[in-house]
Amino acid sequence: MKTLVLYDSLYGNTEKIAKAIGEAFPDDVKVMRVTEVNPAELQNIDLLILGSPTHGGRPTKDVQALLNNQQFTLKGIKVAAFDTRGDSVITKIFGYAATRLAESLQKKGNILIGEPMGFIVKSTKGPLKDGETERAAAWGKEILKKMS
Ligand SMILES: Cc1cc2nc3c(=O)[nH]c(=O)nc-3n(C[C@H](O)[C@H](O)[C@H](O)COP(=O)(O)O)c2cc1C
């Protein structure tokens, strides 16, 4: 099973979460930044896990650009989405990146496995709330189970 964990990250927190998720997969897993991937390279994977920091309730511009890229033709594969986010009343009003990523990947004809998941940062630049990398690894393991 070929798994790709794709992420964007301004301050490194989403990167840490992406790596923790990737470690839950025993073999054939790549963890890459969205700006490093060529959409054409996405062809032969079985599972895509896509993550982004939440910016104004949405994924970052680079993640949105990948999804809007005409060469992003991924269809009919299993997908999951995560984000990092703050934990305040205001951030709740705008919504979160993971929900939108999941919707977008589903609209393209992919199969969502697992609920979109958010991981909390204590402030804009981080750090992550205690225990979030462990929770990310556990979330990755849940997804792996659903793939078997
Ligand atoms: C321009 C900008 C907009 C943001 N908007 C939101 C938001 O709408 N909701 C939220 O929960 N957090 C928001 N944040 C906080 C980010 O979620 C936080 O910076 C991010 O999770 C850190 O991840 P990173 O280290 O991978 O960049 C925003 C941060 C920036 C820089």
PDBQT file of the ligand as one rigid body, heavy atoms in Angstrom, charges set to zero:
ROOT
HETATM    1  C1  LIG A 201      -2.624  34.342   8.352  1.00  0.00    +0.000 C 
HETATM    2  C2  LIG A 201      -3.089  33.381   9.421  1.00  0.00    +0.000 A 
HETATM    3  C3  LIG A 201      -4.451  33.136   9.545  1.00  0.00    +0.000 A 
HETATM    4  C4  LIG A 201      -4.900  32.243  10.547  1.00  0.00    +0.000 A 
HETATM    5  N1  LIG A 201      -6.235  31.979  10.636  1.00  0.00    +0.000 NA
HETATM    6  C5  LIG A 201      -6.662  31.048  11.537  1.00  0.00    +0.000 A 
HETATM    7  C6  LIG A 201      -8.039  30.673  11.578  1.00  0.00    +0.000 A 
HETATM    8  O1  LIG A 201      -8.878  31.145  10.832  1.00  0.00    +0.000 OA
HETATM    9  N2  LIG A 201      -8.406  29.718  12.479  1.00  0.00    +0.000 N 
HETATM   10  C7  LIG A 201      -7.511  29.119  13.325  1.00  0.00    +0.000 A 
HETATM   11  O2  LIG A 201      -7.911  28.260  14.105  1.00  0.00    +0.000 OA
HETATM   12  N3  LIG A 201      -6.197  29.470  13.310  1.00  0.00    +0.000 NA
HETATM   13  C8  LIG A 201      -5.762  30.406  12.436  1.00  0.00    +0.000 A 
HETATM   14  N4  LIG A 201      -4.420  30.744  12.393  1.00  0.00    +0.000 N 
HETATM   15  C9  LIG A 201      -3.480  30.034  13.282  1.00  0.00    +0.000 C 
HETATM   16  C10 LIG A 201      -2.894  28.873  12.515  1.00  0.00    +0.000 C 
HETATM   17  O3  LIG A 201      -3.807  27.812  12.498  1.00  0.00    +0.000 OA
HETATM   18  C11 LIG A 201      -1.539  28.446  13.112  1.00  0.00    +0.000 C 
HETATM   19  O4  LIG A 201      -0.627  29.479  12.819  1.00  0.00    +0.000 OA
HETATM   20  C12 LIG A 201      -1.081  27.142  12.509  1.00  0.00    +0.000 C 
HETATM   21  O5  LIG A 201      -1.854  26.078  12.999  1.00  0.00    +0.000 OA
HETATM   22  C13 LIG A 201       0.366  26.859  12.807  1.00  0.00    +0.000 C 
HETATM   23  O6  LIG A 201       0.761  25.820  11.953  1.00  0.00    +0.000 OA
HETATM   24  P1  LIG A 201       2.157  25.891  11.193  1.00  0.00    +0.000 P 
HETATM   25  O7  LIG A 201       3.208  26.021  12.242  1.00  0.00    +0.000 OA
HETATM   26  O8  LIG A 201       2.253  24.585  10.487  1.00  0.00    +0.000 OA
HETATM   27  O9  LIG A 201       2.133  27.042  10.243  1.00  0.00    +0.000 OA
HETATM   28  C14 LIG A 201      -3.957  31.624  11.425  1.00  0.00    +0.000 A 
HETATM   29  C15 LIG A 201      -2.586  31.892  11.264  1.00  0.00    +0.000 A 
HETATM   30  C16 LIG A 201      -2.140  32.757  10.284  1.00  0.00    +0.000 A 
HETATM   31  C17 LIG A 201      -0.672  33.023  10.144  1.00  0.00    +0.000 C 
ENDROOT
TORSDOF 0
